[in-house]
Amino acid sequence: MKGLVIIGVILAILGLVGLATPVFTTSSTKNVASLGDLKVQATEHSSHVIPPVVSGGVMILGVVLVGAGLYTNR
């Protein structure tokens, strides 16, 4: 069950990261207008929020998976 432990550790770390930084931004570039070889582009920034309940749930799930993986190895 080594894979279960690894997945659990990854989920627990992702949950901690989500709790530490609940807001992140992404940017995307879109073509606004095009005339021959001339292109006008606009960069749009959007903000995304990870709810603390989701981050906490992922972290708890990771800890449970680590515990289950370690328990089945005995």
C-alpha positions, 0 to 999 in steps of 0.5 A, spaced: 500 500 500 505 504 498 501 508 493 496 509 498 501 513 502 504 517 497 497 519 494 495 521 502 502 525 503 500 529 496 493 530 498 495 532 505 500 537 502 495 540 497 490 541 503 496 545 507 498 549 501 490 551 499 489 553 507 496 557 506 494 561 500 487 560 498 487 566 493 491 565 486 491 569 480 491 566 473 492 570 466 490 569 459 492 572 453 486 573 448 486 576 441 482 582 440 483 584 433 487 582 427 488 585 421 493 582 416 499 581 420 497 586 425 494 583 432 492 586 438 492 582 444 489 583 451 491 580 457 486 578 462 487 576 469 482 572 473 482 571 481 480 564 484 478 562 491 479 556 494 474 555 500 477 553 506 472 547 507 475 544 501 482 545 503 481 542 510 477 536 507 483 535 502 488 535 508 484 530 512 483 525 506 490 525 505 491 524 513 486 518 513 489 515 507 496 515 510 493 512 516 490 507 512 496 505 508 500 505 514 495 500 518 495 495 512 502 495 511 503 492 518 
